[in-house]
Every structure is written in C-alpha cells, then in structure tokens.
Amino acid sequence: MNLFKEFRDSVVGELEGLAASAELPEGLDFARVTVEPPRDPEHGDLATNAAMVLAKPAGMKPRDLAETLVARLAGLDNVIEASVAGPGFINLRLQDQFWYARLREILKAGTAYGESRLGQGQSVNVEYVSTNPTGPLTVGHARGAVVGDALASLLAKVGFEVTREYYINDAGGQVDVLARSAYLRYREALGEDIGEIPEGLYPGDYLKETGRALAERDGDKWRDAAEADWLPALRNFAIGSMMDLIRRDLGALGVHQDVFSSEDALVQAGGVEAVLTTLEERGLVYTGVLEPPKGKPPPEDWEPRPQLLFKATQFGDDVDRALKKSDGSWTYFAGDMAYHLDKFRRGFPIMIDVFGADHGGYVKRMKAGVKALTDGKGDLDIKLCQLVTLKRAGQVVKMSKRAGTFVTLREVIDEVGKDVVRFIMLTRKNDATLDFDLEKVVEKSLENPVFYVQMAHARCRSVMRLAAQEIPDIDLDPVSLAGADLNLLTDSGELGLIKQLAEWPRLLEAAAEAHEPHRVAFYLYDVAAALHAQWNRGQSTALLRFLLPDEPEVTKARLALLQAVVFVIASGLEVFGVEPVEELR
C-alpha cells in the first residue's frame, strides 16, 4: 500500500466535492497535487500542497483555500488532526492504529512489501555495460553494470516486464585491432618471440589465454597465412573469447543479462538500411553541408562537403546529424539508430540506456533519433554514469586499458566482495563522480554505508536469535508476530520507525519512475539510522530495550517491529542484488 498515493486520492476526492458544491471552480487540473511526508515530522504525518498549486487557477488566496479544504480533510478516516501551515500547506496527523496496521501489512507481505503494479506489465529494455569486447571489465565498467542491473530489478519490483540487454560492439575497427593483438599472442603461444607489443595494439596479458586457446584449437594453421585469410577467423575467435571473459566477470558481480545483441549481425541483416528507408519515407533525410564544430577549432581533416544528413533538429537536437562518412560508410550514429529501431520493433516502447560519462554528447541525438524512427511512440532515457576513482588508503590507483596496467573488476571483486562493490556503486547518483577506496569500503565503521546498513539487519537478526533462546515459547513466525499487541509500541522512536518503514512503497515507486536506484541506498541508510538510534536509546534506558524477558507481550510487539525492519532492509538489498547478512564478524 502506497499510503501517500491513497491519501492523495482522498484529497482529490475532497477537491472534487468542493467543485461539485461550487466552492471551487469546475475543471481544475489536479495533476500537480501531491501528498508527501512533511519536511519536519513535528508538523504531522502527511502534507499536501493542494491549496498552494490550485489557489491561482481557482482565483483564491492559498490560505483561504487551505482553510476550506482542511475542514473536509479533518473528517477523513484515520485523520486525528488537519492543520494549515505557512502560506497554505496542509498537514495531517494520523491515528497510531493506522500505523500499527501498516506494520501488520509488512509482516504479512514479507520482502514483497512495497511491490506494486505501477508498471502494468509494460515492456522495458534496459541496456547496460555494452563495453567494446576488447578486454576484461574495469571498476569503471562496474558502475554502469550495477546501476543498470539495480534499475532493472527496481522496475521489475513495481510491475514492469524488464529485459536486460548487452549490445556487443563487434562491427568497428577496434575488433580488427583485437584480432591483430590476439594473432601476436597466438604466435607467442606457438613458441615465437614476439618482442614488444607494437604501438596501437592491445598489450594486456589477458590476451595470452586467447592466444593459447587458439593454438590448441588450430595448431599452426594461421602462422604463415596472409592477414586477409586469418583476420576474419581470429576476429570471431577473439570476440568470443573476450565475451566469455566479460560474462564471467559480470557473473562474479551477480549480473546476468537476458539478451546479447551483436552490432555486426544487425548491420549484416540490413539494420542500417532499414533506418534510412524509414527516415526517407518520413522526409527526414537530405544532402547538406554541416557547419564546423562550435566552440573549438575544427579538426585538421575537416572540410565542408555534402553529406547525407538526418533532420535531428526537428526532434530537439542542436544540429542535424550525418548518417554517412566521407568514404561512404555508415557513421556510428547510424548504427546506433539501427539498434534502437530494432529494439522498438522487438516490442520495447520503453528503452533505457546506461552509458559512460564520455557519451554525454550522444544523448540529444539518440533521443532525436528514437523520436523520429518510432513516430514519437518510443521513449528513450539515457543514464550517464560518471567516473569512478579507485583508491587505496586515499591514494589514487591508476589504470590504463591500452597500457595493460588497468585494475580489473574481477580483482576488485576478489578483494572486497561483489556485495560491497554493488552497494557502494549505488551510494551516489549515477551522474555524480564516485570515489571507491578499497580499504574504506570494507571498514567496520559507521562512515561505511555498507557496514551501517548491514549492521542494522544483523542487529535485528541477533535479537531474534537471542529471543528464541531466552523466551523459548515465543512464536517468531512473522504472521504470529503480526498478531502481537502492537498498542504497546508507544515510544516515539518506535512509532517513528514504523512510519519510516511505511514509506517504502512510495520510495520504491518514486525511484522507479525517476529511474534512480540510488534513492534506495539513501532510504536504507535512513532506516538503519533510525534502528541504530532506537538501539542506542535502549542501551541507556533499559525499559526501551527490544528484549525484555519479564515482559513477553512488550517483547513480542518489539520483535514484530524488528522483523519488519528485517523485511524492508532485505527488500531494498534485493533490488541491489546484495545478500543481507545474519551477523557481522
């Protein structure tokens, strides 16, 4: 139950009643009316902006409209106080019994609490990672992998039908470079001294395994062959080898995608020609001359020349975009247009791409392309993941893929564990830079959000285990706990914690609608903070402890609260793909 949405419906119902009685004009738009937690909990449990957003179109002063509306809201079920604050905000305070009912809901639903049908089964394609298949993943790739995977889980939890996808960039010049690099390692595996890796090839040791595997499969078949003969075979073999490595790295991170699409296969199947045909049918291509890049000197090889252009400016882009290069080959943009048209035709009206920060200049053109190709029926959101700075004890750990000195994702997972990697990657919004300190992320410190949240879960489970020992006849089944006398939870900290847990459905839906899984991390941290605060109060005041063996009914009510905390934290960690811990060692 998203209680805020339920109360919003009630507020809108009262507004419609005021319109029906001519106390408000007919035809007011209620779309901007919200019901949210108040900024200051002392003001109440719920706050609505109804009077503030409707006063002007209603021709009234906000305060006057608020006073009229608050008289009606005071009569709603479970409302014990309705008041006007400031220029016209309305605050509502609810009965304690309402919150006890929410606690029972959590206990009966378990980790499914908060799940909804918001998405109504709509198909969503989330494409993430999609790095060039030229080497193992780095910690930088991990951020996009985790953000994409958590976003997919978040959308699935609120009722979307989600497909996780990886786009294999296997049609560009980089895969020829990969093939030539693998050929050197193949010759090395046959016993040759290949010397220094030439400039422009991939020098990483990870290709030694590829070379050995090829030598084992084909012997010296390609040793003396012409490049034209071995290049296609080695390209396919090396791409397959790298994708196997990438899949293993993703598996170690807990990422398992549903679909792996090949750029080369799409091109060979005429995907780009399909884009051109679609745009031509809609009158959206022409031959023209692009202006030089603005704000910086043009490249040395730039010259004004006629090109085949897409009318991207008709769809919100800054300039029209080239579909063909000067040599007649398709641009990367044309290939990406083909991929998104293919996704749309496969039944995905909603598409989400998770890109690295270096793709920032690509956002407008891709959105324009999708609008044009789908006649406005396709929706594309692009999430840009800013850089991750890997550190150790505050010192930057440098990496360089081409130099072969990068730190792989697998090395980081092996050192700190996949759950730590996944959680930390979601502690900041995707478009903010992130420091990942290999020592700090495993510290048993309150400054470490992973430890802080996991400690809250572990504390709850520890008390539950202790209760089973000290009160052997207590029934700790969640359904049984839901039948406890929750009226005994009268402390402000206990009620505050229940109210925070009851926000989980709203938080889930809001994070899913905004495509922002990091909101879950912030929420879990707040829940953990509330739990730890109540724990600390019990350390100083014995009557507030969760476990009171001489008062079994109070204990059972408090254990019900702890079990609800366990369920909500576990539900949030489930979105992250992180396993909640039973105890911290």
N, C-alpha and C positions, 0 to 999 in steps of 0.2 A: 504493500500500500504506500503510494507516494502521497503522504498526508497533505503536503503543500499543494499538490495538484487538486486533491479532493476539496480542500478549503477554498482554493481559487474558484472551483466550480460553484461553490456555495456563495462566494462573494458576487460572482457574475449573476447568479440567480437572484440575489437581492437587488442588484442593479437593474435587472430586467423588471423586477417588481416595482421599483421606483419609476421606471419608464412607463409601465402599464398604468400606474396611478397618476401619471402626468407630473410627477415631482422631478423627473428628468426628461429631457427631450428624447423622442424616438430616434432610432437609427444610430446611436452612438457606437463607435468601434471600441470593443473591449480587448483588442489584441494585446495592448501594452499593459494591461492589468496583471500584476504579479502578486503572489503570496510567498514570502520568504522568511527565514529566521531573521529576527531583528539584529541589528549590529551589536546592541547591548542587551544581553539576556535579562537584565534587570527590568527592561521595558515590557517583557512578555514572552510569549512562545512563538507567535506569528506576527508578521507585519505585512500590510498591503499598501500599495501606492495608488490605489484606485482613485481617491479624491485628487491626488496630485496630477494624474495624467488625463483625467476626464473633466476637470474644472473648466478649462478654457473652452473646449468644444461644447460644454454644457452651459456656458455663459454664467458661471457661478464662481465665487471665491472658494479656493481649495478647502479652507477651514469650514465654511458653511456646508459644502457638500459632504465633508467628512462627518460633521455632526449629524447630518441627515442619515447617512449610511450606518454610522456606528450604532444608532438606536435599533436598527434591524439586525445587525450582526450580533448584538448582545443576546439576542434570542436564539441563536443557533445552538444545536446540540453540543454539549461538552464545553461551551464557552462560559466562563465564570466572570469575565471582565473584558469589556471593549472600551478603548480609550483613544483619544486623539492626541497626537504629539506634534510639537513644532508647527509648521505651516499647514499640516493636513495629513500627516501619516497616521494610519490607524494600527494600533497594536491590540492583539488578542491574547488573553491568558486562558489556558485550558485546564480542565479538571485533572487531578492526579490520576483518576481512574482511566482517563483516556490514554495516559502514558503507560499505565500498567497493561492495558490491552495491547499496546504496541510491543511490549516486552514478551507477552504471550505469543504474539504473531511470530516474532523472531525464533522463539524456542520451538514452535511447531514447524516452521519452514526450514530451519537449519541454514546451511550455506546457500540455499536457494532464495533466502530472504533478499528482496530488492530486485530480483529478476522480474522482467515485465515483457509486455507485447508491444512496446513502443515502436519497434521496427516493423511490426505486422508482416514479418516474413519477407520483406523486400530483399532482393539480391544485392549484395555489396561485394565488390572486388577490392581487396587490399593488396597492393603490390609493394614489396619491400625487399631490401638488400640489393638484389639485381646488380651486384658488382661485376665488373669485367672478369671473365673466367681465366685470369692470368696468374693467380696465386692464392694462397690462403687468406682468410679474413683477418683483418686487424681489429684492434679495440675500437677504432673509429667506425668500422662497419657494424660493430656490435650495437651501437646506439640505434641506428635505423632498424636493425633486426628486432631489437627489444621493443621499440616504440611501435613498429608495425604489428608485431605479434600481440602485444598487450592491447592495442587498439582493436584488432580483430576479435580478441576474447571479450573485450568490453562491449562491442557491438552485438556479438552473439548473445551475451548475457541479457540484453534488453530486446531480443526478438528479431534481429536481422539474420538473414541467411548469408553467411560470410564464406567467401572463398579466398584463401591465402595464396598469393602467386609470386613467383620469381621469374623475372624476364632475363633470359640468358643473352647477353650482348655478344653473340658469336658471329657477327657479319662484318665487323670493322677490321681495319688494318692491324689492330692490336693482337688479333688472334694469329695473324701471319707472323708477327714478331714472336708470339708464344711458340709457334711451330718451329721457327728457326732456333729459338733458345733451347727447345726440347731436343732438336736434332743434334746440337752440340753435346748435350748430356747423354744422348743415345750413343754417340761416337765415343764419349768418355767411358760409358759402360762396356763398350767393346774393347777397351784397353788403350785407347788413344790418349795422348797428352794434348788436351785442347788449349792449354795455356790460359791467359787471362780472357775473361768473357768480353767480347767486343762491345764498344760503346753502342747503346741503343737496344741491346738485348737484355732480357731479364736475368740477373746474375744469381738469384736466390738458390740456395741449396735444395729447396723443396722440389726443384725440377730433376734432381738426381734420381729420385724414386721413379719419376715418369720415364726417364731415360733407361733405367734398369728394366722396368716393366716392358718397354718396347723391345729392348734387346732380347729379353726372354721370350717374347711372343714371336718376333720376326727374325731373330738372328741378325746376320749381316746383310739382309735383303736390301737395305737402303743405303749402305755405306758408300757405295760408288755411284749411286743413282743421281741423275740430274735433279735439280731443285724442283723443276716443273713436275717431275714424277712423284717425289716424296712429299712435297708440300701439302697437297690435299689430304693425304693419309695421315701425316703427322699432325695436321691441324685438328682433324676429328679426334685422333687419339689423345692429344694433349688437352683438348677441351673436355673430353670425357673424364680424363684423369683429374683435372682441376675441379670439375663439378663434383666428382666423388669426394674430393678433399673438402670442398665447401659444404657439401651435405653433411659430412662427418662433423665439421666444425659447428654447423648450425644445430645438429643433433645434440652435441655436447652442451649447447646453450639452451636446449629444450625447445628449439624452433623446428617445426615440421610443416612445410608448405604443401598445399594440395596440388598445385599445378606448377610445372616448369615449362615456360614457353620459350621457343627458340626464335630469335630475331632472323637468323638465316633461313629457317623453314618458312617463316612468314613472308620474307622477301621472295623466296623461290616460288611460293604459291601465288604470287601476284598481288600481295597485300598493298604495296605502294601504288601500283596501277589502279587499284580499287579506290584509293584515296583521290587520285587525280580525276578519275571518272566521276566520282561523287561531287567533287568541287566544281568540275566543268559543268555538270548538269545544273548546278545552282548558280552558275555565273560568278564564281568566286576565285577564278584564276585569270591572270593576264600576263603579258610580257612587258616588263618595265625595267627601269634603272633605279637601283637603290641609292640613297644618299650615303656618304661616308659616315662611319660611326660618330656619334655626337659626344663631345666632351673629352675626346682623346684623339691623338694623331691616327690617321688611317694606317693599316698595315702596309708594308713596303710593296706587297704584290697586289694591293687594291687598285682597281681601275673601274671607272664607270662602264658598265656593259649591260646589255639586255639580258634579263633572266626571267625564268618562269616564277611568278610570284603569287602567293596566296593573300587574299584581301583580309589580312588579320586585323587591320584597324577597324573593320566593321564590327568586330566582336570584342573590342576593348583592349587590343594590343597597341603598343606605341608606334610600331611601324609594320608595314607588310613584310612577309617572310618568304625567303627563297625556298623553292622546292627542289631545284637542281643546281649543281655546282657548275663551274665554268667548263669542266671536262664532260659535262652531260650526265654525270652520275647523280644519284639522289642525295639530298642533304640528310644529315642525321635527323633533322626535324621531320622530314617527310616520312622516314622510317618510324619515328615515334608516333606520328599521326596514324600510320597504318596499324600500329599495335593497339592504339586506343579505339580505333574504329572496329578492330577485331574483337576487342573486349566488349564493346557495346553490342555487337552483333551476336556475341555468345550469351547475351542475356544479362548484362550488368549495366543498368542505367546509372547506378551509383559507383563511382570509381575513386579510390584513394591511392595516391602515390606517395611513398615515403622516400624523399630524396636527400642527398647530402647538401650541405650549405653551398657548395660550388655550383649548384643548379638553380640558384636564385633567379638568374636572368631568363630561365626557361619557363617560369610559372605562367606569365601572361600569355605567351604564345601557345602553350599547351592548352590552357583554358579556352583560348580563342578557337583553337583547332577543334576541340571537342564540341564546342557550341555549334560550329559550322557543320561538322560531319554528322552530328546527331540531330540537327534541326532544332537545337535547344532542349532536346529530350534527355540528353545525358548530363550528369552532374559530376564534375571532377574537382576533388580537393587535393591539394599538394601540401604535404607536411615537410618542411625543411628542417633537417637535424644539424644543428651547429656542431662545431668541432669538439672532440674530447681530448683533453690534455692529460696524458698518462704521466703520473708522478710516482716517485718513491721517496718517502720522508721529505716531501716538499720539493724535491728536485725533479725537473722535467726529464722524462725518459724519451729520447728522440727516436724517431722511426722513419724509414725511407724505403718504400717498396722497391724502387728501381735499384737502390744501392744494396738491397738484400740484407739490410740491417734492421728491418722493422720487427716490432714485437707482435707476435700473432695473437689472435683472440684465444686460441687454444691454450697458449702459455698462461694467459691471464686467468682463464677458467681453471686451469690446473692449480694455480697458485691460491686463488681466493674462493673458488666455487661458483657454479653457474647462478645460484640464487642471489649471491651478493652482486654479481655483475648485473643481473636483470633488475634488481631493486634499485641500485644506485643510478642506473641509466634513466630511471623514471622519477628521480627526485628533483628534477628541474624540467621546466617546459622545454619542448624539443627545439625551439628557436633561440634558446639561451646556451651559451658555452658551458661546458661541464668539466670540472677537474675530477680526475679519478686517481686518488692516491692509494697505491697498492697496500700501504701499511694502515692508513686511517680507516679504510673500508672494512677491515676485519677487527678493529679495536673494540673491546668491550667497554664502550664509552657512551654516555648519554648524548654526545655530539654526533654519534654514528646512527643515522636513522634506521639502518637495517637492524642493528642491535636493539635499538629503542623499541621498535615495533615488535620484533620477535620476543623481546623480554616480556612485553605485556601479555602476549599469548602464552608464553611459558609460565609466567606467574599464575595466570588463571588455571592452567592445567595442573600446576603444582598444588594449588589449594584444593582442587577437586580430588587429587590423589590422596592428599592428607586427610580430607574429609572422609573418604572411604575407609581410611584406617581408624580414625578416631571416633567416627559415628557409623559403625558397621551396618546398622539397619536403615540408613538413609538411602533413598532411591534417587540415583543421579541421572536416571534417564531424562532426556530433555522434556518429554511430554509430561512426565511426573513433576518435574521442576516447574512446568507451566501452571500446574495446579497448586503451587505454593501460595501462601497468604502474602501476596505482593503489597498489601496495605502496610506491611511492616517496613517497607522501603521508604522511609520518611525523611531521611537525611538529604540535605540539599545536593550533596555530592553524588548520591545515588540517583536522585531524580535527574540531575544534570547529565549523568552518564547515559541514562535511558533515553533522554531527549536527543543526545548526540547519536546514539545507535539508530534511532528512528529517522535520522536524516539520510541514512544510507541509500534508500531507494531513490530519493531526489538527487543525491550526488551522482549515483550511477547514471541516471538518465541525462543529467546535465553534462556529465563528462562525455557520454556517448554522442550527444547532439553536437557538442563542440569539437569532437574528435581530439580530446585532450586527456589521455590516460594518466598524466602526471597528477591530475586532481585527486586521483585515488590515493597516491602516496601522501599528499598533504592531509587528506582526511584520515588515513590510518595513523599518521603521526599525531593528530589531534585526539583521536580515540585513545591511543596509547598514553598520551599525556594525561588525559582525564583519569584513566585507570591507575596510572602511577601516583597521581595526586591523591586519589582516594586510598590507595595502599599506604601512602606515607601518613595520611591522617590516622589510619588505624594503628600505625606504629607508635604514634604519640598518644592516642586515645583508645584504650583497649575496647571500649564499647562499640567502636566503629570497625573493628576487625571483621573480615569476611567469615572467619571461622570462630564460632562461639559454641563449644560443645555443650555448655549448660543451657543454651537457648536454641534448641534444634529447629524451631519454626523460623526464627530470625535467620539462622544459618542457611536454611533451605531457600529462603527468599533471596539471600545474598548470593548463594550459589547459582540461582536462576539468572541473576544479573551477570555473573562471571561467565556462565555458559553462553549467554547472548553475546558477550564481548568476544568469546572464542569463535562463535559462528561468523560474526561480522568481519573480524580480522581475517579469518580463514577465507571468507568470500572475496575480500579485497586482494589477498595474496594469490588467490586462484586466478584473478584477472591478470596478475603479473606473471603467472607461471612459476610462483615461488612456493615452496613447501613450508607450512608453518611448523615451528619446532616445538617439541614437547618439553624440553628442558635445555637450559644453556649451561655448557660446561666451560 
